[in-house]
């Protein structure tokens, strides 16, 4: 009988994100295409493609109608019955053009002596006078539901309208916040690591934003100010996982400084294997906490938690499967570009000297930590390719084995 634990560990030790990159880069595109299909489908059904994205009144303009239900009101009917009755009344009122609003979000806030319920709906007109007239008509209709408590005396029904100008201002500020945070992250990684690592990290963050948005469209999550706060939180959380993996790559790169033809894919695979469990467990524990908050919390907490859950999934995926392969590809291209520039400067653009360097592939060892076994991790190899014209060099490989005694790699006989 096979040992399943040993089999899993054996497969895990050979796990390579660089070999899976053809598939891992396609999966986000699938979700983006699904999101586009949802937007097009809803747009064709409703006649307005903007309805495909569930934009809240924070960014599109609308009204927040608040009804304060005291204990006497709740004694006659349950909370759900009150909400259903008020929602039906709000959506039945028509403006001068015969248009009706649709309640998109209901927020509950419990307090001393009752419950405050806020109904959010988008404005059906851009004219302020028409918006105010419709809101006054809605208040009158809701007030008629409670004749024993006239709103003119108790003022238990209030509303606040957000115009399109204010909504656009909020949207522009949210975009500025995202752009500034991304630039600051880019500057930090360039100083801390390398430009290629910074470029890979920023592309991974862009992936997180796009994938999080695609999942938001698919799951019909409302995009409002809480969503922007959740997105900025996810950017900070995702870049933390990416930086930890890049830091391990940097440790492996230190003894290889100045060498040629480094196997960056192998360095990235080893770094991911050593940090993947930590990234998965950290994300899982955070997600469990956020899920319980979403289940047990109020609606305002839930509208923040749901985007966080979607963002955690996107961030974990990018830090493990995308950021490191992109770093390896960019660093390899950067080395080739520097080699060509150096050859041009020394040989005046001659191709023969550059080809001589490319004919011999040198794979350089990555130093292992003392707490690792001898046979795990890298097995660096040095291979000799075919030589110049006029004859072929014999193909062969030299295997290097790690020695704990002097922390170097020696030839294995």
One Martini backbone bead per residue (centre of mass of N, CA, C, O) as a GRO file, in nm:
protein
  413
    1UNK     BB    1   0.095   0.036   0.024
    2UNK     BB    2   0.074   0.359  -0.021
    3UNK     BB    3   0.207   0.664   0.079
    4UNK     BB    4   0.032   0.949   0.073
    5UNK     BB    5   0.216   1.149   0.218
    6UNK     BB    6   0.469   1.098   0.048
    7UNK     BB    7   0.339   1.166  -0.222
    8UNK     BB    8   0.272   1.458  -0.161
    9UNK     BB    9   0.559   1.553  -0.089
   10UNK     BB   10   0.679   1.478  -0.361
   11UNK     BB   11   0.501   1.665  -0.530
   12UNK     BB   12   0.566   1.928  -0.379
   13UNK     BB   13   0.881   1.923  -0.440
   14UNK     BB   14   0.791   1.945  -0.772
   15UNK     BB   15   0.668   2.210  -0.770
   16UNK     BB   16   0.579   2.426  -1.064
   17UNK     BB   17   0.501   2.740  -1.184
   18UNK     BB   18   0.653   2.753  -1.459
   19UNK     BB   19   0.494   2.500  -1.587
   20UNK     BB   20   0.192   2.652  -1.534
   21UNK     BB   21   0.173   2.935  -1.687
   22UNK     BB   22  -0.016   2.864  -1.929
   23UNK     BB   23  -0.265   2.830  -1.725
   24UNK     BB   24  -0.254   3.065  -1.507
   25UNK     BB   25  -0.298   3.298  -1.730
   26UNK     BB   26  -0.594   3.201  -1.824
   27UNK     BB   27  -0.794   3.202  -1.585
   28UNK     BB   28  -0.850   3.511  -1.556
   29UNK     BB   29  -0.970   3.538  -1.845
   30UNK     BB   30  -1.225   3.374  -1.790
   31UNK     BB   31  -1.350   3.567  -1.578
   32UNK     BB   32  -1.357   3.815  -1.760
   33UNK     BB   33  -1.546   3.692  -1.975
   34UNK     BB   34  -1.780   3.640  -1.783
   35UNK     BB   35  -1.822   3.935  -1.700
   36UNK     BB   36  -1.882   4.037  -1.987
   37UNK     BB   37  -2.131   3.856  -2.026
   38UNK     BB   38  -2.296   3.981  -1.796
   39UNK     BB   39  -2.300   4.272  -1.899
   40UNK     BB   40  -2.427   4.210  -2.176
   41UNK     BB   41  -2.681   4.061  -2.078
   42UNK     BB   42  -2.799   4.292  -1.902
   43UNK     BB   43  -2.791   4.510  -2.122
   44UNK     BB   44  -2.986   4.366  -2.321
   45UNK     BB   45  -3.226   4.348  -2.120
   46UNK     BB   46  -3.232   4.669  -2.015
   47UNK     BB   47  -3.066   4.878  -2.223
   48UNK     BB   48  -2.818   4.899  -2.000
   49UNK     BB   49  -2.480   4.843  -1.944
   50UNK     BB   50  -2.445   4.971  -1.653
   51UNK     BB   51  -2.615   4.738  -1.508
   52UNK     BB   52  -2.386   4.520  -1.503
   53UNK     BB   53  -2.291   4.720  -1.286
   54UNK     BB   54  -2.308   4.750  -0.930
   55UNK     BB   55  -2.363   5.068  -0.872
   56UNK     BB   56  -2.359   5.289  -0.639
   57UNK     BB   57  -2.456   5.601  -0.512
   58UNK     BB   58  -2.168   5.707  -0.457
   59UNK     BB   59  -2.101   5.700  -0.798
   60UNK     BB   60  -2.414   5.784  -0.931
   61UNK     BB   61  -2.633   5.858  -0.756
   62UNK     BB   62  -2.879   5.940  -0.490
   63UNK     BB   63  -3.082   5.793  -0.223
   64UNK     BB   64  -3.130   5.823   0.141
   65UNK     BB   65  -3.374   5.650   0.324
   66UNK     BB   66  -3.486   5.711   0.660
   67UNK     BB   67  -3.624   5.479   0.905
   68UNK     BB   68  -3.763   5.502   1.233
   69UNK     BB   69  -3.807   5.223   1.441
   70UNK     BB   70  -3.984   5.163   1.703
   71UNK     BB   71  -4.111   4.960   1.946
   72UNK     BB   72  -4.411   4.995   1.866
   73UNK     BB   73  -4.380   4.908   1.569
   74UNK     BB   74  -4.241   4.624   1.634
   75UNK     BB   75  -4.494   4.507   1.788
   76UNK     BB   76  -4.688   4.481   1.535
   77UNK     BB   77  -4.426   4.419   1.357
   78UNK     BB   78  -4.189   4.304   1.190
   79UNK     BB   79  -3.909   4.392   1.036
   80UNK     BB   80  -3.959   4.255   0.759
   81UNK     BB   81  -4.241   4.375   0.717
   82UNK     BB   82  -4.157   4.669   0.710
   83UNK     BB   83  -3.954   4.651   0.474
   84UNK     BB   84  -4.148   4.544   0.258
   85UNK     BB   85  -4.356   4.775   0.274
   86UNK     BB   86  -4.163   5.012   0.213
   87UNK     BB   87  -4.044   4.912  -0.053
   88UNK     BB   88  -4.312   4.897  -0.210
   89UNK     BB   89  -4.379   5.198  -0.178
   90UNK     BB   90  -4.133   5.326  -0.311
   91UNK     BB   91  -4.172   5.161  -0.596
   92UNK     BB   92  -4.475   5.301  -0.652
   93UNK     BB   93  -4.362   5.572  -0.705
   94UNK     BB   94  -4.414   5.850  -0.919
   95UNK     BB   95  -4.325   6.070  -1.140
   96UNK     BB   96  -4.389   6.298  -1.389
   97UNK     BB   97  -4.275   6.062  -1.605
   98UNK     BB   98  -4.335   5.763  -1.469
   99UNK     BB   99  -4.105   5.703  -1.279
  100UNK     BB  100  -3.914   5.455  -1.096
  101UNK     BB  101  -3.776   5.326  -0.825
  102UNK     BB  102  -3.496   5.114  -0.697
  103UNK     BB  103  -3.410   4.918  -0.448
  104UNK     BB  104  -3.059   4.827  -0.375
  105UNK     BB  105  -3.041   4.901  -0.054
  106UNK     BB  106  -3.024   4.772   0.291
  107UNK     BB  107  -2.987   4.931   0.614
  108UNK     BB  108  -2.899   4.835   0.946
  109UNK     BB  109  -2.960   5.013   1.275
  110UNK     BB  110  -2.911   4.965   1.598
  111UNK     BB  111  -3.084   5.095   1.894
  112UNK     BB  112  -3.223   5.293   2.116
  113UNK     BB  113  -3.564   5.226   2.068
  114UNK     BB  114  -3.463   5.079   1.789
  115UNK     BB  115  -3.466   5.102   1.420
  116UNK     BB  116  -3.251   5.184   1.152
  117UNK     BB  117  -3.356   5.241   0.810
  118UNK     BB  118  -3.185   5.219   0.489
  119UNK     BB  119  -3.273   5.339   0.165
  120UNK     BB  120  -3.142   5.268  -0.154
  121UNK     BB  121  -3.152   5.484  -0.452
  122UNK     BB  122  -3.169   5.574  -0.769
  123UNK     BB  123  -3.187   5.821  -0.979
  124UNK     BB  124  -3.425   5.916  -1.252
  125UNK     BB  125  -3.288   6.206  -1.238
  126UNK     BB  126  -3.097   6.520  -1.300
  127UNK     BB  127  -3.306   6.690  -1.161
  128UNK     BB  128  -3.342   6.838  -0.858
  129UNK     BB  129  -3.646   6.900  -0.847
  130UNK     BB  130  -3.741   6.611  -0.924
  131UNK     BB  131  -3.602   6.463  -0.694
  132UNK     BB  132  -3.740   6.613  -0.456
  133UNK     BB  133  -4.032   6.550  -0.536
  134UNK     BB  134  -4.008   6.241  -0.517
  135UNK     BB  135  -3.914   6.226  -0.220
  136UNK     BB  136  -4.165   6.362  -0.100
  137UNK     BB  137  -4.364   6.147  -0.205
  138UNK     BB  138  -4.235   5.909  -0.054
  139UNK     BB  139  -4.270   6.018   0.231
  140UNK     BB  140  -4.579   6.038   0.219
  141UNK     BB  141  -4.628   5.734   0.167
  142UNK     BB  142  -4.485   5.629   0.426
  143UNK     BB  143  -4.649   5.801   0.630
  144UNK     BB  144  -4.928   5.656   0.559
  145UNK     BB  145  -4.849   5.383   0.715
  146UNK     BB  146  -4.834   5.589   0.990
  147UNK     BB  147  -5.090   5.758   1.129
  148UNK     BB  148  -5.002   5.755   1.445
  149UNK     BB  149  -4.712   5.878   1.312
  150UNK     BB  150  -4.639   6.172   1.227
  151UNK     BB  151  -4.379   6.324   1.057
  152UNK     BB  152  -4.429   6.627   1.135
  153UNK     BB  153  -4.363   6.552   1.447
  154UNK     BB  154  -4.128   6.310   1.452
  155UNK     BB  155  -3.923   6.271   1.218
  156UNK     BB  156  -3.873   5.948   1.101
  157UNK     BB  157  -3.831   6.076   0.806
  158UNK     BB  158  -3.542   6.073   0.595
  159UNK     BB  159  -3.318   6.246   0.355
  160UNK     BB  160  -3.041   6.186   0.115
  161UNK     BB  161  -2.882   6.349  -0.155
  162UNK     BB  162  -2.681   6.238  -0.438
  163UNK     BB  163  -2.514   6.371  -0.672
  164UNK     BB  164  -2.332   6.344  -0.960
  165UNK     BB  165  -2.096   6.528  -0.873
  166UNK     BB  166  -2.028   6.387  -0.604
  167UNK     BB  167  -1.982   6.108  -0.725
  168UNK     BB  168  -1.744   6.188  -0.914
  169UNK     BB  169  -1.561   6.284  -0.685
  170UNK     BB  170  -1.538   6.012  -0.540
  171UNK     BB  171  -1.425   5.854  -0.784
  172UNK     BB  172  -1.166   6.023  -0.825
  173UNK     BB  173  -1.049   5.977  -0.539
  174UNK     BB  174  -1.030   5.671  -0.561
  175UNK     BB  175  -0.834   5.668  -0.802
  176UNK     BB  176  -0.607   5.825  -0.660
  177UNK     BB  177  -0.561   5.625  -0.428
  178UNK     BB  178  -0.476   5.387  -0.608
  179UNK     BB  179  -0.241   5.525  -0.758
  180UNK     BB  180  -0.067   5.610  -0.516
  181UNK     BB  181  -0.030   5.329  -0.388
  182UNK     BB  182   0.109   5.202  -0.636
  183UNK     BB  183   0.353   5.395  -0.655
  184UNK     BB  184   0.467   5.344  -0.370
  185UNK     BB  185   0.515   5.044  -0.413
  186UNK     BB  186   0.707   5.072  -0.651
  187UNK     BB  187   0.928   5.233  -0.505
  188UNK     BB  188   0.989   5.029  -0.282
  189UNK     BB  189   1.074   4.786  -0.466
  190UNK     BB  190   1.304   4.925  -0.613
  191UNK     BB  191   1.471   4.973  -0.353
  192UNK     BB  192   1.456   4.678  -0.229
  193UNK     BB  193   1.504   4.559  -0.513
  194UNK     BB  194   1.390   4.556  -0.840
  195UNK     BB  195   1.254   4.655  -1.132
  196UNK     BB  196   1.142   4.373  -1.209
  197UNK     BB  197   0.989   4.327  -0.944
  198UNK     BB  198   0.810   4.577  -0.963
  199UNK     BB  199   0.671   4.507  -1.230
  200UNK     BB  200   0.551   4.237  -1.136
  201UNK     BB  201   0.391   4.347  -0.890
  202UNK     BB  202   0.210   4.548  -1.043
  203UNK     BB  203   0.080   4.341  -1.232
  204UNK     BB  204  -0.042   4.178  -1.000
  205UNK     BB  205  -0.222   4.411  -0.897
  206UNK     BB  206  -0.382   4.449  -1.154
  207UNK     BB  207  -0.497   4.168  -1.147
  208UNK     BB  208  -0.650   4.197  -0.879
  209UNK     BB  209  -0.840   4.421  -0.969
  210UNK     BB  210  -0.965   4.277  -1.216
  211UNK     BB  211  -1.056   4.013  -1.075
  212UNK     BB  212  -1.225   4.148  -0.855
  213UNK     BB  213  -1.418   4.283  -1.053
  214UNK     BB  214  -1.518   4.027  -1.194
  215UNK     BB  215  -1.632   3.891  -0.935
  216UNK     BB  216  -1.826   4.123  -0.872
  217UNK     BB  217  -2.002   4.095  -1.123
  218UNK     BB  218  -2.081   3.797  -1.088
  219UNK     BB  219  -2.186   3.844  -0.771
  220UNK     BB  220  -2.328   4.130  -0.741
  221UNK     BB  221  -2.157   4.354  -0.619
  222UNK     BB  222  -2.138   4.648  -0.467
  223UNK     BB  223  -2.016   4.968  -0.574
  224UNK     BB  224  -1.840   5.150  -0.326
  225UNK     BB  225  -1.668   5.284  -0.072
  226UNK     BB  226  -1.617   5.004   0.059
  227UNK     BB  227  -1.487   4.877  -0.191
  228UNK     BB  228  -1.240   5.060  -0.204
  229UNK     BB  229  -1.130   4.988   0.074
  230UNK     BB  230  -1.098   4.686   0.007
  231UNK     BB  231  -0.899   4.719  -0.231
  232UNK     BB  232  -0.669   4.854  -0.073
  233UNK     BB  233  -0.635   4.622   0.127
  234UNK     BB  234  -0.560   4.404  -0.086
  235UNK     BB  235  -0.307   4.535  -0.196
  236UNK     BB  236  -0.149   4.517   0.072
  237UNK     BB  237  -0.182   4.208   0.113
  238UNK     BB  238  -0.065   4.103  -0.157
  239UNK     BB  239   0.219   4.239  -0.148
  240UNK     BB  240   0.318   4.082   0.096
  241UNK     BB  241   0.337   3.801  -0.036
  242UNK     BB  242   0.524   3.885  -0.268
  243UNK     BB  243   0.766   3.995  -0.101
  244UNK     BB  244   0.839   3.732   0.043
  245UNK     BB  245   0.920   3.582  -0.216
  246UNK     BB  246   1.128   3.791  -0.318
  247UNK     BB  247   1.315   3.767  -0.072
  248UNK     BB  248   1.400   3.476  -0.134
  249UNK     BB  249   1.517   3.535  -0.412
  250UNK     BB  250   1.736   3.730  -0.310
  251UNK     BB  251   1.892   3.526  -0.140
  252UNK     BB  252   1.964   3.341  -0.389
  253UNK     BB  253   2.114   3.582  -0.555
  254UNK     BB  254   2.365   3.672  -0.400
  255UNK     BB  255   2.581   3.435  -0.489
  256UNK     BB  256   2.513   3.519  -0.818
  257UNK     BB  257   2.669   3.761  -0.862
  258UNK     BB  258   2.778   3.804  -1.204
  259UNK     BB  259   2.640   3.583  -1.337
  260UNK     BB  260   2.533   3.350  -1.584
  261UNK     BB  261   2.258   3.189  -1.673
  262UNK     BB  262   2.026   3.192  -1.476
  263UNK     BB  263   1.781   2.997  -1.303
  264UNK     BB  264   1.494   3.159  -1.235
  265UNK     BB  265   1.278   2.941  -1.224
  266UNK     BB  266   1.408   2.774  -0.993
  267UNK     BB  267   1.408   2.999  -0.786
  268UNK     BB  268   1.103   3.053  -0.788
  269UNK     BB  269   1.005   2.767  -0.715
  270UNK     BB  270   1.148   2.749  -0.440
  271UNK     BB  271   1.023   3.002  -0.312
  272UNK     BB  272   0.729   2.909  -0.333
  273UNK     BB  273   0.748   2.642  -0.175
  274UNK     BB  274   0.850   2.784   0.098
  275UNK     BB  275   0.576   3.000   0.100
  276UNK     BB  276   0.294   2.873   0.037
  277UNK     BB  277   0.186   2.776   0.309
  278UNK     BB  278   0.187   3.049   0.441
  279UNK     BB  279  -0.004   3.192   0.242
  280UNK     BB  280  -0.245   2.998   0.272
  281UNK     BB  281  -0.285   3.012   0.582
  282UNK     BB  282  -0.317   3.318   0.607
  283UNK     BB  283  -0.561   3.344   0.416
  284UNK     BB  284  -0.749   3.141   0.557
  285UNK     BB  285  -0.768   3.278   0.836
  286UNK     BB  286  -0.875   3.546   0.729
  287UNK     BB  287  -1.127   3.433   0.581
  288UNK     BB  288  -1.273   3.316   0.824
  289UNK     BB  289  -1.315   3.584   0.970
  290UNK     BB  290  -1.467   3.732   0.740
  291UNK     BB  291  -1.701   3.533   0.710
  292UNK     BB  292  -1.815   3.572   0.997
  293UNK     BB  293  -1.867   3.874   0.963
  294UNK     BB  294  -2.066   3.844   0.723
  295UNK     BB  295  -2.275   3.668   0.878
  296UNK     BB  296  -2.295   3.840   1.168
  297UNK     BB  297  -2.313   4.102   1.046
  298UNK     BB  298  -2.391   4.372   0.905
  299UNK     BB  299  -2.443   4.529   0.610
  300UNK     BB  300  -2.195   4.719   0.626
  301UNK     BB  301  -1.993   4.485   0.677
  302UNK     BB  302  -2.064   4.304   0.432
  303UNK     BB  303  -1.979   4.516   0.204
  304UNK     BB  304  -1.672   4.469   0.296
  305UNK     BB  305  -1.623   4.152   0.308
  306UNK     BB  306  -1.681   4.043   0.025
  307UNK     BB  307  -1.445   4.185  -0.127
  308UNK     BB  308  -1.226   4.062   0.050
  309UNK     BB  309  -1.266   3.768  -0.032
  310UNK     BB  310  -1.215   3.809  -0.335
  311UNK     BB  311  -0.929   3.939  -0.296
  312UNK     BB  312  -0.786   3.703  -0.156
  313UNK     BB  313  -0.799   3.513  -0.395
  314UNK     BB  314  -0.650   3.694  -0.599
  315UNK     BB  315  -0.387   3.742  -0.431
  316UNK     BB  316  -0.296   3.449  -0.398
  317UNK     BB  317  -0.275   3.379  -0.697
  318UNK     BB  318  -0.063   3.595  -0.783
  319UNK     BB  319   0.171   3.537  -0.573
  320UNK     BB  320   0.209   3.233  -0.673
  321UNK     BB  321   0.147   3.220  -1.012
  322UNK     BB  322   0.258   3.518  -1.131
  323UNK     BB  323   0.490   3.692  -1.010
  324UNK     BB  324   0.736   3.496  -1.038
  325UNK     BB  325   0.733   3.436  -1.346
  326UNK     BB  326   0.762   3.737  -1.420
  327UNK     BB  327   1.031   3.784  -1.281
  328UNK     BB  328   1.194   3.575  -1.444
  329UNK     BB  329   1.140   3.695  -1.726
  330UNK     BB  330   1.242   3.986  -1.676
  331UNK     BB  331   1.529   3.916  -1.574
  332UNK     BB  332   1.621   3.763  -1.824
  333UNK     BB  333   1.582   4.002  -2.021
  334UNK     BB  334   1.768   4.198  -1.873
  335UNK     BB  335   2.030   4.034  -1.906
  336UNK     BB  336   2.032   4.027  -2.217
  337UNK     BB  337   2.042   4.332  -2.256
  338UNK     BB  338   2.308   4.379  -2.104
  339UNK     BB  339   2.481   4.191  -2.279
  340UNK     BB  340   2.443   4.343  -2.546
  341UNK     BB  341   2.556   4.613  -2.452
  342UNK     BB  342   2.835   4.509  -2.371
  343UNK     BB  343   2.910   4.392  -2.653
  344UNK     BB  344   2.884   4.658  -2.806
  345UNK     BB  345   3.100   4.815  -2.641
  346UNK     BB  346   3.342   4.608  -2.692
  347UNK     BB  347   3.276   4.491  -3.013
  348UNK     BB  348   3.087   4.672  -3.191
  349UNK     BB  349   2.845   4.445  -3.252
  350UNK     BB  350   2.948   4.170  -3.238
  351UNK     BB  351   2.823   3.830  -3.257
  352UNK     BB  352   3.045   3.617  -3.176
  353UNK     BB  353   3.084   3.681  -2.874
  354UNK     BB  354   2.795   3.631  -2.783
  355UNK     BB  355   2.776   3.335  -2.878
  356UNK     BB  356   2.993   3.218  -2.691
  357UNK     BB  357   2.826   3.267  -2.430
  358UNK     BB  358   2.566   3.101  -2.527
  359UNK     BB  359   2.694   2.809  -2.562
  360UNK     BB  360   2.728   2.829  -2.245
  361UNK     BB  361   2.563   2.678  -1.985
  362UNK     BB  362   2.506   2.823  -1.662
  363UNK     BB  363   2.436   2.669  -1.352
  364UNK     BB  364   2.363   2.802  -1.044
  365UNK     BB  365   2.383   2.784  -0.722
  366UNK     BB  366   2.170   2.752  -0.438
  367UNK     BB  367   2.173   2.828  -0.127
  368UNK     BB  368   2.117   2.657   0.158
  369UNK     BB  369   1.975   2.583   0.439
  370UNK     BB  370   2.042   2.427   0.742
  371UNK     BB  371   1.732   2.302   0.770
  372UNK     BB  372   1.798   2.131   0.523
  373UNK     BB  373   1.822   1.885   0.319
  374UNK     BB  374   2.041   1.757   0.088
  375UNK     BB  375   1.813   1.648  -0.140
  376UNK     BB  376   1.687   1.920  -0.146
  377UNK     BB  377   1.604   2.120  -0.393
  378UNK     BB  378   1.868   2.192  -0.557
  379UNK     BB  379   2.030   2.070  -0.876
  380UNK     BB  380   2.288   2.174  -1.009
  381UNK     BB  381   2.385   2.255  -1.352
  382UNK     BB  382   2.629   2.180  -1.616
  383UNK     BB  383   2.615   2.261  -1.955
  384UNK     BB  384   2.717   2.161  -2.286
  385UNK     BB  385   2.717   2.282  -2.589
  386UNK     BB  386   2.753   2.337  -2.892
  387UNK     BB  387   2.978   2.452  -3.090
  388UNK     BB  388   3.133   2.555  -3.336
  389UNK     BB  389   3.244   2.554  -3.627
  390UNK     BB  390   3.394   2.226  -3.712
  391UNK     BB  391   3.247   2.114  -3.443
  392UNK     BB  392   3.167   1.905  -3.160
  393UNK     BB  393   3.087   1.905  -2.844
  394UNK     BB  394   3.062   1.731  -2.578
  395UNK     BB  395   2.805   1.605  -2.403
  396UNK     BB  396   2.739   1.718  -2.064
  397UNK     BB  397   2.736   1.682  -1.695
  398UNK     BB  398   2.749   1.857  -1.384
  399UNK     BB  399   2.721   1.761  -1.054
  400UNK     BB  400   2.597   1.918  -0.766
  401UNK     BB  401   2.667   1.903  -0.412
  402UNK     BB  402   2.570   1.962  -0.103
  403UNK     BB  403   2.761   2.106   0.177
  404UNK     BB  404   2.745   2.160   0.516
  405UNK     BB  405   3.034   2.205   0.611
  406UNK     BB  406   3.097   2.456   0.373
  407UNK     BB  407   2.856   2.574   0.214
  408UNK     BB  408   2.880   2.412  -0.067
  409UNK     BB  409   2.940   2.315  -0.401
  410UNK     BB  410   3.002   1.990  -0.525
  411UNK     BB  411   3.121   1.751  -0.699
  412UNK     BB  412   2.976   1.463  -0.827
  413UNK     BB  413   3.106   1.130  -0.863
   0.00000   0.00000   0.00000
